[in-house]
């Protein structure tokens, strides 16, 4: 799936309810694409579905260095998060559970939730 471990944004003005986030520090972010959801809301609906983790421990794609406890927000790279010291209201995806100084795009463990 192209959404795997991506930050997901809700966009009520588009046909899709959930899309990959491409906006830096986006306040429309609702969670992270999940490969192993515990519960699927609207799972009985037909068509394409996206399983979005809105809370819990989840693998998250990030760009740039992160430290344990860093707050994560979306960045301009599609589906990626980045560390942010002062996130805007509604932009917080979650918090990093790892220390990683890499500048490369990669997957880390994070706690997702508001």
N, C-alpha and C positions, 0 to 999 in steps of 0.2 A: 504494500500500500504506500502511496506517496505521502500520506500523512503521518507515517510511523514516527513516534516520538517528537512530533512537531507541536509548536504552540498553535492553538486553534482560536479563531476569532468568530464571534457571532456577528452576522451582518444581515439585519432585517430588511435591507433595501435590495438584496440580491435574492435570486430564486433559492439558492442553497441556504440552509440555516447555519451551517458551519463550514468555514473555509480555512485554508492555511493563512496564517497571519504574515503580512509582508510590511507592516508599518512599525517603525521604531517607536517604542514606548506607547504602544496602542492601548487605549482604554476599553476596547471591545473584546479583549481576550477573555475567554471563558474557561480555559483549561489546556490540557495536553492530550494529544492522541494516545490512546491506550491500546496495547496489544492484548492485554489480559484483564478485561473489565470484570469487576465483581457483579455488576448489575448494568443492564442495558435499558435505558429509558426509551420508550417508543419502539422497542425491539420487534413488535408485531407489525409495524408499518412496512409496506412494500417499497422497493427502490434502494438506492444507494444509502448506506448508513455510515456514520462516523462514530466511533466509540471514544468519547472524550472523558478523561479523568479530571474531575473537578476537585477532588481531595484525595490525599493519600501519598504513599511513597511510590514515585514513578520515574522511569528513565526519561530524561529531558535532553534534547539537543541544545548545546550552547556554543557560543563563539566568545573568545576572549577569556582572560583569567577569571577564576572564581575561587572564593574562600568559603569554608563552612559558615553557614548562617547568612551569606550574601543573599539579598533579595533579588529575584529574577524577574525581568520584564522582557517583552518581545524586542527584537532588533530588526533592522531593515533586511536581513537575509531571511528569505522565506522559511518559516517554520522553526527558526532558532530563537533562543533566549540569550540574554546577557545579564551580567551583574549591574545593579543600579542602587546607589546609596540612598537616593530619595525618590522612590517611585511615586508617580501621580496617583491620585485616587482612582481605583478601578483598573490600574495597569499591572498590579502584582500578580504574577503567575504562581510563585512559591519561593522556597528557600533552598539553596545548595546544601547538600550533605557532605560535600567533598572539597578538598583543597586541590586545585589544578591550575598551574601557571601557564598552560599552553594557550597559544593564540589561535590554534586550529579549531575548526568545527568538529565537535565530538559529542558523545552521549555521556551524561553524568547522572547520578542519583540525586533526586530532589524531593522535597515534601511540597506537594501541590495543594493549594488552598488559599483562601483569603485571610 
